[in-house]
Amino acid sequence: MTTDGTVLINIALIGGGSYCEAVLKMTTLAFLQDQVNSRIVAVADADENAPGVRLARRWGLKIVADYRELYDSGCGIDLFILLDPDPDLLQRILETKPDRLRVLAYPAFDLFWRAFKSREKLVQQRSEEIQTILNGIQDLILVFTPDQEIVDANDAFLKYMGYEKQDVIGKKCYEVYHQTHQSCYGEENGCPLKSVIQNRLPAETIRTRTGPDGKVHYMEVSIHPIWEKGGKISRLIEISHDFTERRLQEEENRRRLEKMVDERTRQLQETHAKLLHQDKMASLGKLSASVVHEINNPIAGILNLILLMKRIMKEEKGDRDPELFERYLSLMEAETRRISRIISNLLTFSRQSKMEPGAQDINQLIEKTLVINENLLKIHNVKVKKTLDLSLPAVIGSADQLQQVFMNMVSNAAEAMESGGGGLLTIKSWCDEPAKTIHVSFTDSGIGISPAYHDKLFEPFYTTKTKGKGVGLGLSVVYGIIKAHNGSITVDSRTGHGAAFTIQLPLSLEPVSASTKTE
């Protein structure tokens, strides 16, 4: 930036031959400094002994063998001037350069250079040569006054907009762009002209414009002021680059990525649902032995009563006690209802898990879980102590999945105490009002878990059980369900001193303000 606040354009010369030497000798390109506040800061040429390179080295300019080193934004290069007439060089630069970097081709600069060396020529001739340069640039260039009156336009602009030059010269820019007599100067997020005039600096923006084809085009627009000697803006140059194809491709890529993410999410949800169901089946397998006994006992009792009633009917044809038969039938009814209740609970638990949020009574889910596991706990000689907060508010969540969590907690505790011939399972629930969370803890007096295993407990297929006792899905499923409810689960245990698993659930499925973590 110069002392008067204007912005310098840093230039790199590509090609260090005699042409470069001649340009450098012209008092640091004074003609460019006079016109657009520019300076040459670098020269690129593979030949370190080229005349231009040697002169640039003496003057302390940056020397590089490969022009691509100057693509780095840290070099601060704004414009490449090609002094090598090789057309393939221009094509390679255009294909690889960053968007911010402008390129002045060899033919265009050559004309510009010749114009400089012929200052004595007529002003009209110089204007025509500059126009030739503008027309050689593929970006859309428009020159207008601070009053938004168009004074010049290059061929690329005229071709893109479908106008002849006489159709735009003298008109306002908004009349040409938007076919309106209303200026967009004061509009919010509108033309960057206002920013240029107020800040006295170039400005860039992204705008949409309707092209001659009637389609919306995305344009990168930059406006650069041209100053008079008194510090007043005399002209403004607008450079527009159509990047519609790139924008549409980016949008297409984004839509394709979103579709892939949605598909992957669906697959993960299906896999998670299958995992939940598999875990339920594993839990049902653990209950199978106890359930067989629990169902077999009432069936055996019903069968005995039926045989007894048949024998009474056969032996005592005329003297039967109706009250005795009624008592037997009542016992049979009670046992049948007991079987029905057991089967109903098992069927309810074995349903395919779905995340169906609703208001859930945590204490009631714990009681239902204990009913299903009643005989399993008896077999393992486990006593249960409940300390449930009766004023516990409802939790928003899936009853089916939360019960699956409690089922895992109870069955794991029973198995942990099996080798010791039984023990005590303490279940506690309470509410943390300030944090708007509910806590449920399952504490057993079993063999405990070494702290070295705590970090792996919730990993899939990791288990501390002996072979045949489980595949290590239970706690990973529990972790997944709790996380899906925006909750957390922690474990406090050491070998030989039992284990305490504490579950924390928010009262709603909205994420809680405090961060949760699994320890």
Helices and strands as residue ranges (DSSP letters): E 9-14, H 18-25, H 30-36, E 38-44, H 51-58, E 62-64, G 67-71, G 73-75, E 79-82, H 87-96, E 102-104, H 106-117, H 123-135, E 140-144, E 150-153, H 155-161, H 165-168, H 173-178, H 193-199, E 203-210, E 216-227, E 233-242, H 244-315, H 322-350, E 358-360, H 362-372, H 374-379, E 382-388, E 395-397, H 399-416, E 423-432, E 437-444, G 451-456, H 474-484, E 488-493, E 499-506
